[in-house]
Amino acid sequence: MLSFEPHTLSPADLQGYLQSAVAPRPIAFASTIDANGNPNLSPFSFFNVFSANPPILVFSPARRVRNNTIKHTLENCEATKEVVINVVNYGMVQQVSLASTEYPEGVNEFEKSGFTMVASELVKPYRVEESPVQFECKVNEIISLGNQGGAGNLIICEVVKIHINELVLDGNNKIDQYKIDLVSRLGGNWYSRSNQGLFEVEKPLTTLGIGVDKIPDFVKGSIVFDGNDLGKLGNVEALPTQEEITIFVQQNFAVKAVLSSDDEHKVHQKAKEYLSNNEVLSAWKVLLAKQ
């Protein structure tokens, strides 16, 4: 058996072991606003429910391991003492991952990840309309667990209002665990779909994706693509060049045949095939070939 004391590991290695062993973990998709009212949206998997009466949720925006800086969510919770925790299901997981991109301060992650802002009723931060359950919360206490990279900050939240989409309820107005289709976080790129099992989502943290807001309307308006498709398309740093597109089409007979049909639906279906195989740049090349 491999054995060691935590202090003998680098913070990154220790974090990797912890996140891979203590899993699967639910995801808090936390919506906050800064002191000037600017919205922020980010997912956190150090999260759970810790009390029903009073209703208490706790999540922890840890200090960044690589440079020991703190996250905008923590700064906003300290400033406003309010947060909305939106739960994450499979239909929104790619967009949620995109929202974890470390965009500069002032960038609206709702727009970048393609989610819809909905006004809350008892707190100022916005809710995520696409989330099946949304908890409006007041921040009771923030407990710092250290001042080094990787140290957590426990944000203890009291739920003041709950919003539940009727589509995830059963005949008795209880949440149906199959219908809600929750996802959870493991180590590395791994996630778990509660009713199906493991799958991977490419981490966006090393890049700045163009965002769903930069995807052309003819793609966003297509009935072929769902939120997860848009999340993948938004998680590229740059679109392929015209030269790259031309070479790709010339080398792919099946793509050339679809493009020659002038059937936009078939073109989008072909792009979706590439997305299903996580060949995102190939999907973009198909979509942009006739633009």
Sine and cosine of phi, psi and omega as CSV:
sin_phi,cos_phi,sin_psi,cos_psi,sin_omega,cos_omega
0.00,0.00,0.72,-0.70,0.06,-1.00
-0.96,0.26,0.81,-0.59,-0.04,-1.00
-0.70,-0.71,0.60,-0.80,0.04,-1.00
-0.28,-0.96,0.30,-0.95,0.13,-0.99
-1.00,-0.06,0.62,-0.78,-0.10,-0.99
-0.79,0.61,-0.60,0.80,-0.10,-0.99
-0.94,0.35,-0.21,0.98,0.01,-1.00
-1.00,0.08,-0.13,0.99,-0.01,-1.00
-0.98,-0.21,0.44,-0.90,0.16,-0.99
-0.93,0.36,0.44,-0.90,0.03,-1.00
-0.83,0.56,-0.59,0.80,-0.02,-1.00
-0.93,0.38,-0.68,0.73,0.01,-1.00
-0.92,0.39,-0.67,0.75,0.01,-1.00
-0.89,0.45,-0.70,0.72,0.04,-1.00
-0.87,0.49,-0.65,0.76,0.01,-1.00
-0.88,0.48,-0.70,0.72,0.04,-1.00
-0.89,0.45,-0.70,0.71,-0.03,-1.00
-0.88,0.47,-0.73,0.68,-0.06,-1.00
-0.94,0.34,-0.47,0.88,0.01,-1.00
-0.99,0.15,-0.47,0.89,-0.05,-1.00
-1.00,-0.05,-0.59,0.81,0.01,-1.00
-0.99,-0.10,1.00,0.09,-0.15,-0.99
-0.30,-0.95,0.32,-0.95,-0.04,1.00
-0.97,0.26,0.47,-0.88,-0.03,-1.00
-0.89,-0.46,0.69,-0.73,0.08,-1.00
-0.91,0.43,0.29,-0.96,-0.08,-1.00
-0.90,-0.44,0.81,-0.58,0.13,-0.99
-1.00,-0.10,0.93,-0.38,0.07,-1.00
-1.00,-0.04,0.99,-0.12,-0.22,-0.98
-1.00,-0.06,0.82,-0.57,0.06,-1.00
-0.96,-0.28,0.80,-0.60,0.02,-1.00
-0.70,-0.72,0.12,-0.99,0.18,-0.98
-0.74,-0.67,0.47,-0.88,0.05,-1.00
-1.00,0.07,-0.05,-1.00,-0.08,-1.00
-0.89,0.45,-0.36,0.93,0.01,-1.00
-0.99,-0.13,0.08,1.00,0.05,-1.00
1.00,0.02,0.14,0.99,0.01,-1.00
-0.98,0.20,0.75,-0.66,-0.06,-1.00
-0.97,0.22,0.47,-0.88,0.09,-1.00
-0.63,-0.77,0.55,-0.84,-0.07,-1.00
-0.58,-0.81,0.81,-0.59,-0.05,-1.00
-0.38,-0.92,0.59,-0.81,0.01,-1.00
-1.00,-0.03,0.52,-0.86,0.04,-1.00
-0.63,-0.78,0.76,-0.65,-0.03,-1.00
-0.98,-0.21,-0.03,1.00,0.20,-0.98
-1.00,0.08,1.00,0.07,-0.22,-0.98
-0.37,-0.93,0.59,-0.81,0.15,-0.99
-0.15,-0.99,0.08,-1.00,0.10,-0.99
-0.99,-0.11,0.70,-0.71,-0.10,-1.00
-0.83,-0.56,-0.09,1.00,0.03,-1.00
-0.29,-0.96,0.57,-0.82,0.06,-1.00
-0.97,-0.23,-0.42,0.91,-0.04,-1.00
-0.57,-0.82,1.00,0.00,0.13,0.99
-0.97,0.25,0.38,-0.92,0.01,-1.00
-0.97,0.25,0.94,-0.34,-0.09,-1.00
-0.85,-0.53,0.80,-0.59,0.15,-0.99
-0.92,-0.38,0.58,-0.81,0.03,-1.00
-0.77,-0.64,0.76,-0.64,0.15,-0.99
-0.71,-0.71,0.30,-0.95,-0.13,-0.99
-0.70,-0.71,0.96,-0.27,0.18,-0.98
-0.98,0.20,0.97,-0.24,-0.04,-1.00
-0.97,0.25,0.44,-0.90,0.13,-0.99
-0.91,0.43,0.62,-0.78,-0.04,-1.00
-0.89,0.45,0.75,-0.66,-0.03,-1.00
-0.91,0.42,-0.64,0.77,-0.16,-0.99
-0.96,0.29,-0.49,0.87,-0.05,-1.00
-0.63,-0.78,0.14,0.99,0.10,-0.99
0.86,0.51,0.52,0.85,0.09,-1.00
-0.99,-0.12,0.28,-0.96,0.00,-1.00
-0.97,-0.25,0.30,-0.95,-0.13,-0.99
-1.00,-0.10,0.42,-0.91,-0.03,-1.00
-0.86,0.51,-0.56,0.83,0.00,-1.00
-0.86,0.52,-0.70,0.71,0.01,-1.00
-0.90,0.44,-0.71,0.70,0.01,-1.00
-0.86,0.51,-0.66,0.75,-0.03,-1.00
-0.93,0.36,-0.65,0.76,0.03,-1.00
-0.90,0.43,-0.59,0.81,0.06,-1.00
-0.92,0.40,-0.60,0.80,-0.09,-1.00
-0.98,0.18,-0.62,0.78,-0.15,-0.99
-0.93,-0.37,-0.35,0.94,-0.02,-1.00
0.88,0.47,0.52,0.86,0.04,-1.00
-0.63,-0.77,0.50,-0.86,0.03,-1.00
-0.34,-0.94,0.51,-0.86,0.19,-0.98
-0.93,-0.36,0.80,-0.59,0.06,-1.00
-0.97,-0.25,0.91,-0.42,0.00,-1.00
-0.98,-0.21,0.73,-0.68,0.03,-1.00
-0.99,0.14,0.35,-0.94,-0.14,-0.99
-0.89,-0.46,0.81,-0.59,0.11,-0.99
-0.92,-0.39,0.04,-1.00,-0.15,-0.99
-0.89,0.45,-0.57,0.82,-0.07,-1.00
-0.91,0.41,-0.20,0.98,-0.04,-1.00
-0.84,-0.55,0.11,0.99,-0.20,-0.98
-0.92,0.40,-0.61,0.79,-0.01,-1.00
-0.92,0.38,-0.61,0.79,0.04,-1.00
-0.94,0.34,-0.59,0.81,0.05,-1.00
-0.89,0.46,-0.69,0.72,0.04,-1.00
-0.87,0.49,-0.67,0.74,0.03,-1.00
-0.87,0.49,-0.58,0.81,-0.01,-1.00
-0.92,0.39,-0.30,0.95,0.02,-1.00
-0.98,0.18,-0.11,0.99,0.09,-1.00
-0.84,0.54,0.67,-0.74,-0.06,-1.00
-1.00,0.06,0.96,0.27,0.07,-1.00
-0.94,0.34,0.41,-0.91,0.00,-1.00
-0.88,0.48,0.38,-0.92,0.04,-1.00
-0.84,0.54,0.68,-0.73,-0.01,-1.00
0.99,-0.14,-0.27,0.96,0.07,-1.00
-0.97,0.23,0.74,-0.68,-0.04,-1.00
-1.00,0.08,0.95,-0.30,-0.02,-1.00
-0.93,0.38,-0.39,0.92,0.11,-0.99
-0.86,0.52,-0.73,0.68,-0.02,-1.00
-0.94,0.34,-0.69,0.72,-0.04,-1.00
-0.89,0.45,-0.61,0.79,-0.05,-1.00
-1.00,-0.08,-0.09,1.00,0.09,-1.00
0.99,0.15,0.40,0.92,0.03,-1.00
-1.00,-0.07,0.33,-0.94,-0.06,-1.00
-0.98,-0.18,0.81,-0.59,0.05,-1.00
-0.99,0.16,0.76,-0.64,0.06,-1.00
-0.82,-0.57,0.73,-0.69,-0.01,-1.00
-0.90,0.43,0.69,-0.72,0.11,-0.99
-0.99,0.17,0.13,-0.99,-0.07,-1.00
-0.96,-0.29,-0.53,0.85,-0.06,-1.00
-0.87,-0.49,-0.16,0.99,0.06,-1.00
-0.74,-0.67,0.23,-0.97,-0.08,-1.00
-1.00,0.09,-0.57,0.82,0.02,-1.00
-0.86,0.50,0.51,-0.86,-0.03,-1.00
-0.98,0.19,0.41,-0.91,0.14,-0.99
-1.00,-0.08,0.35,-0.94,0.08,-1.00
-0.99,-0.10,0.93,-0.36,-0.09,-1.00
-0.85,0.52,-0.57,0.82,-0.07,-1.00
-0.96,0.28,-0.27,0.96,0.01,-1.00
-0.96,0.27,0.71,-0.71,-0.05,-1.00
-0.94,0.33,-0.42,0.91,0.05,-1.00
-0.65,-0.76,0.74,-0.67,-0.04,-1.00
-0.78,-0.62,0.77,-0.64,-0.02,-1.00
-0.93,-0.36,0.91,-0.40,0.16,-0.99
-0.98,0.18,0.76,-0.65,-0.14,-0.99
-0.71,-0.70,0.53,-0.85,0.24,-0.97
-0.98,-0.20,0.66,-0.75,0.01,-1.00
-1.00,0.09,0.91,-0.42,0.01,-1.00
-0.99,0.15,-0.62,0.79,-0.11,-0.99
-0.30,-0.95,0.52,-0.85,0.11,-0.99
-0.82,-0.57,0.84,-0.54,-0.05,-1.00
-0.92,-0.40,0.91,-0.42,0.05,-1.00
-0.98,0.17,0.74,-0.67,-0.03,-1.00
-0.98,-0.20,0.07,1.00,0.02,-1.00
0.34,-0.94,0.09,-1.00,-0.03,-1.00
-0.85,-0.53,0.27,0.96,0.03,-1.00
-0.96,-0.29,0.30,-0.95,0.03,-1.00
-0.83,0.55,0.76,-0.66,-0.05,-1.00
0.99,-0.11,-0.16,0.99,0.00,-1.00
-0.95,0.31,0.69,-0.73,-0.02,-1.00
-1.00,0.09,0.24,-0.97,0.10,-1.00
-0.70,-0.72,0.97,-0.23,-0.08,-1.00
-0.97,0.26,0.91,-0.42,0.06,-1.00
-0.99,-0.17,0.95,-0.31,-0.06,-1.00
-1.00,-0.05,0.91,-0.42,-0.15,-0.99
-0.90,-0.43,0.67,-0.75,0.11,-0.99
-0.97,-0.26,0.82,-0.58,-0.03,-1.00
-0.96,0.29,0.81,-0.59,0.01,-1.00
-0.93,-0.37,-0.27,0.96,0.10,-1.00
-0.35,-0.93,0.61,-0.79,-0.01,-1.00
-0.86,-0.51,0.70,-0.71,0.07,-1.00
-0.85,-0.52,0.80,-0.60,-0.04,-1.00
-0.80,-0.60,0.80,-0.61,0.07,-1.00
-0.94,0.35,0.80,-0.60,-0.04,-1.00
-0.86,0.51,-0.38,0.93,-0.04,-1.00
-0.92,0.40,-0.31,0.95,-0.01,-1.00
-0.98,-0.20,0.17,0.99,-0.03,-1.00
-0.99,-0.13,0.45,-0.89,0.11,-0.99
-1.00,-0.05,-0.17,-0.99,-0.05,-1.00
-0.92,0.38,-0.24,0.97,0.02,-1.00
-0.97,-0.26,0.30,0.95,-0.03,-1.00
0.87,0.49,0.50,0.87,0.12,-0.99
-0.97,-0.25,0.45,-0.89,0.00,-1.00
-0.95,0.33,0.81,-0.58,0.05,-1.00
-1.00,0.05,0.88,-0.47,-0.10,-0.99
-0.91,0.41,-0.41,0.91,0.09,-1.00
-0.98,0.21,-0.67,0.75,-0.04,-1.00
-0.93,0.37,-0.61,0.80,-0.07,-1.00
-0.95,0.31,-0.49,0.87,0.19,-0.98
0.81,0.58,0.78,0.63,-0.06,-1.00
-0.93,0.36,0.45,-0.90,0.14,-0.99
-0.87,-0.49,0.37,-0.93,0.00,-1.00
-0.67,-0.74,0.22,-0.98,-0.13,-0.99
-0.95,-0.30,0.61,-0.79,0.13,-0.99
-0.83,-0.56,-0.43,-0.90,0.01,-1.00
-1.00,0.10,0.30,-0.95,0.04,-1.00
0.85,0.52,-0.74,-0.67,0.02,-1.00
-1.00,-0.05,0.15,0.99,-0.18,-0.98
-1.00,0.04,0.65,-0.76,0.11,-0.99
-0.79,-0.62,0.21,-0.98,0.11,-0.99
-0.75,-0.66,0.72,-0.69,0.10,-0.99
-1.00,-0.09,0.84,-0.54,-0.25,-0.97
-0.84,0.54,-0.51,0.86,-0.05,-1.00
-0.95,-0.31,0.17,0.99,-0.01,-1.00
-0.65,-0.76,-0.60,0.80,0.02,-1.00
0.79,-0.62,-0.35,-0.94,-0.17,-0.98
-0.98,0.22,0.54,-0.84,0.16,-0.99
-0.41,-0.91,0.27,-0.96,-0.03,-1.00
-0.93,-0.36,0.55,-0.83,0.14,-0.99
-0.77,-0.64,0.83,-0.55,-0.02,-1.00
-0.89,0.46,0.76,-0.65,0.02,-1.00
-0.93,0.38,0.70,-0.71,0.02,-1.00
-0.99,-0.14,0.08,1.00,-0.21,-0.98
-0.93,0.38,-0.40,0.92,-0.03,-1.00
-1.00,0.04,-0.06,1.00,0.00,-1.00
-0.76,-0.65,0.22,-0.98,0.15,-0.99
-0.92,-0.39,0.99,-0.13,-0.01,-1.00
-0.89,0.46,0.47,-0.88,-0.02,-1.00
-0.90,0.44,-0.44,0.90,0.02,-1.00
1.00,-0.03,0.43,-0.90,0.02,-1.00
-0.90,0.43,-0.48,0.88,-0.02,-1.00
-0.91,0.42,-0.32,0.95,-0.01,-1.00
-0.99,-0.13,0.01,1.00,0.04,-1.00
-0.98,0.22,0.72,-0.69,-0.02,-1.00
-0.85,0.53,0.50,-0.87,-0.04,-1.00
-0.88,0.48,-0.54,0.84,-0.03,-1.00
-0.92,0.39,-0.36,0.93,0.08,-1.00
-1.00,0.04,-0.75,0.67,-0.01,-1.00
-0.89,0.46,-0.49,0.87,-0.02,-1.00
-1.00,0.04,-0.03,1.00,-0.04,-1.00
-0.96,0.27,0.64,-0.77,0.04,-1.00
-0.97,0.24,-0.16,0.99,-0.04,-1.00
-0.97,0.23,-0.57,0.82,-0.15,-0.99
-0.99,-0.14,0.68,-0.73,0.08,-1.00
-0.97,-0.23,-0.07,-1.00,-0.04,-1.00
-0.87,0.49,-0.60,0.80,0.02,-1.00
-0.92,0.40,-0.60,0.80,0.07,-1.00
-0.89,0.46,-0.70,0.71,-0.01,-1.00
-0.91,0.42,-0.60,0.80,0.04,-1.00
-0.88,0.47,-0.66,0.75,0.04,-1.00
-0.91,0.41,-0.71,0.71,-0.02,-1.00
-0.89,0.45,-0.54,0.84,-0.01,-1.00
-0.98,0.20,-0.19,0.98,-0.06,-1.00
-0.99,-0.13,0.73,0.69,0.15,-0.99
-0.82,-0.57,0.57,-0.82,-0.03,-1.00
-0.96,0.28,-0.53,0.85,-0.04,-1.00
-0.44,-0.90,0.47,-0.88,0.04,-1.00
-0.98,0.20,0.46,-0.89,0.03,-1.00
-0.89,0.46,0.48,-0.88,0.03,-1.00
-0.98,0.22,0.26,-0.97,0.03,-1.00
-0.88,0.47,-0.60,0.80,0.03,-1.00
-0.90,0.44,-0.69,0.72,0.02,-1.00
-0.89,0.45,-0.63,0.78,0.01,-1.00
-0.91,0.42,-0.70,0.71,-0.03,-1.00
-0.88,0.47,-0.72,0.70,0.02,-1.00
-0.88,0.47,-0.67,0.74,-0.02,-1.00
-0.88,0.48,-0.72,0.69,-0.03,-1.00
-0.91,0.41,-0.67,0.74,-0.01,-1.00
-0.88,0.47,-0.52,0.86,-0.07,-1.00
-1.00,-0.03,-0.04,1.00,-0.06,-1.00
-0.80,-0.59,0.99,-0.17,-0.05,-1.00
-0.87,0.50,-0.68,0.74,-0.05,-1.00
-0.89,0.46,-0.64,0.77,0.03,-1.00
-0.92,0.40,-0.69,0.73,-0.01,-1.00
-0.87,0.49,-0.63,0.78,-0.01,-1.00
-0.92,0.40,-0.66,0.75,0.01,-1.00
-0.91,0.42,-0.68,0.74,-0.01,-1.00
-0.91,0.42,-0.56,0.83,-0.02,-1.00
-0.96,0.29,-0.24,0.97,-0.03,-1.00
-0.97,0.23,-0.30,0.95,-0.05,-1.00
0.85,0.52,0.42,0.91,0.05,-1.00
-0.97,-0.23,0.97,-0.22,-0.08,-1.00
-0.86,0.51,-0.60,0.80,-0.01,-1.00
-0.88,0.48,-0.68,0.74,0.02,-1.00
-0.92,0.40,-0.59,0.80,0.04,-1.00
-0.88,0.47,-0.70,0.72,0.00,-1.00
-0.92,0.39,-0.60,0.80,0.05,-1.00
-0.89,0.45,-0.63,0.78,0.03,-1.00
-0.91,0.42,-0.67,0.74,0.05,-1.00
-0.88,0.47,-0.62,0.78,0.00,-1.00
-0.91,0.41,-0.55,0.84,0.07,-1.00
-0.85,0.52,-0.70,0.71,0.02,-1.00
-0.91,0.42,-0.65,0.76,0.02,-1.00
-0.89,0.46,-0.62,0.79,0.01,-1.00
-0.89,0.46,-0.45,0.89,0.05,-1.00
-0.99,-0.13,0.21,0.98,-0.01,-1.00
0.87,0.50,0.48,0.88,0.11,-0.99
-0.99,-0.14,0.96,0.28,-0.19,-0.98
-0.94,0.35,-0.68,0.73,0.00,-1.00
-0.90,0.43,-0.57,0.82,0.08,-1.00
-0.90,0.43,-0.64,0.77,0.05,-1.00
-0.87,0.48,-0.68,0.73,0.02,-1.00
-0.89,0.46,-0.64,0.77,-0.01,-1.00
-0.90,0.45,-0.63,0.78,0.06,-1.00
-0.90,0.44,-0.72,0.69,-0.07,-1.00
-0.91,0.41,-0.56,0.83,-0.09,-1.00
-1.00,-0.09,-0.05,1.00,-0.12,-0.99
-0.88,0.48,-0.52,0.85,-0.07,-1.00
-0.92,-0.38,0.27,0.96,-0.02,-1.00
-1.00,-0.02,0.00,0.00,0.00,0.00
